[in-house]
Amino acid sequence: MEATLISQGLDLMLFGMGTVFGFLTLLVGITHVMSTAVNYFTIAPELSVSAQLPVSSNASVDPRIIAAIQLAIKEHRGR
């Protein structure tokens, strides 16, 4: 009786672990295929930062705002 119960437990364990392993393998494969497809079908080229942000030469920025931004950058880098 006890050998049958252990045998059934091992069968159930192997079936469950096999199912999980198969599902995770399938998930990784599908994710890889989707990533490759998205990279292949991406039409827009990567733009540099200077191409994305138009620079206006006549815009003046308050010196207090510049000081606040510089202080925030200094505090962030000081961590």
C-alpha positions as CSV (number, residue, x, y, z in Angstrom):
1,M,0.0,0.0,0.0
2,E,2.7,2.4,1.0
3,A,4.8,1.8,-2.2
4,T,1.8,2.5,-4.3
5,L,1.2,5.8,-2.5
6,I,4.8,6.9,-2.9
7,S,4.7,5.8,-6.6
8,Q,1.6,7.9,-7.2
9,G,3.2,10.9,-5.4
10,L,6.3,10.7,-7.6
11,D,4.2,10.4,-10.7
12,L,2.1,13.4,-9.7
13,M,5.3,15.4,-8.9
14,L,7.0,14.6,-12.2
15,F,3.8,15.4,-14.1
16,G,3.4,18.7,-12.3
17,M,7.1,19.7,-12.7
18,G,7.1,18.7,-16.3
19,T,4.0,20.8,-17.0
20,V,5.6,23.8,-15.3
21,F,8.9,23.3,-17.1
22,G,7.1,23.0,-20.5
23,F,5.0,26.1,-19.9
24,L,8.0,28.2,-18.9
25,T,10.0,27.0,-21.9
26,L,7.2,27.8,-24.2
27,L,6.8,31.2,-22.5
28,V,10.5,32.1,-23.0
29,G,10.4,30.9,-26.6
30,I,7.3,33.0,-27.5
31,T,8.7,36.0,-25.7
32,H,12.0,35.7,-27.7
33,V,10.0,35.4,-31.0
34,M,7.9,38.4,-30.2
35,S,11.0,40.5,-29.3
36,T,12.6,39.5,-32.5
37,A,9.5,40.4,-34.5
38,V,9.1,43.8,-32.9
39,N,12.8,44.6,-33.5
40,Y,12.4,43.5,-37.1
41,F,9.2,45.4,-37.9
42,T,10.2,48.6,-36.1
43,I,10.1,51.3,-38.8
44,A,11.1,54.5,-37.0
45,P,14.9,54.9,-36.7
46,E,16.3,55.9,-33.4
47,L,16.6,59.7,-33.1
48,S,19.4,61.4,-31.2
49,V,18.5,63.7,-28.3
50,S,19.4,66.8,-30.3
51,A,17.0,65.8,-33.1
52,Q,14.2,65.3,-30.7
53,L,14.4,68.5,-28.8
54,P,14.1,71.7,-30.7
55,V,16.4,74.5,-29.4
56,S,15.1,78.0,-29.3
57,S,17.7,80.7,-29.3
58,N,15.5,83.5,-28.1
59,A,14.1,81.7,-25.1
60,S,15.3,83.1,-21.8
61,V,15.3,80.9,-18.6
62,D,15.0,82.4,-15.2
63,P,18.4,82.1,-13.4
64,R,16.6,80.8,-10.3
65,I,15.3,77.8,-12.3
66,I,18.7,77.1,-13.7
67,A,20.1,77.2,-10.1
68,A,17.4,74.9,-8.8
69,I,18.0,72.4,-11.7
70,Q,21.8,72.5,-11.0
71,L,21.2,71.9,-7.3
72,A,18.9,69.0,-8.0
73,I,21.5,67.4,-10.3
74,K,24.2,67.9,-7.8
75,E,22.1,66.3,-5.0
76,H,21.2,63.4,-7.2
77,R,24.8,62.7,-8.2
78,G,25.9,63.0,-4.6
79,R,23.9,59.9,-3.4
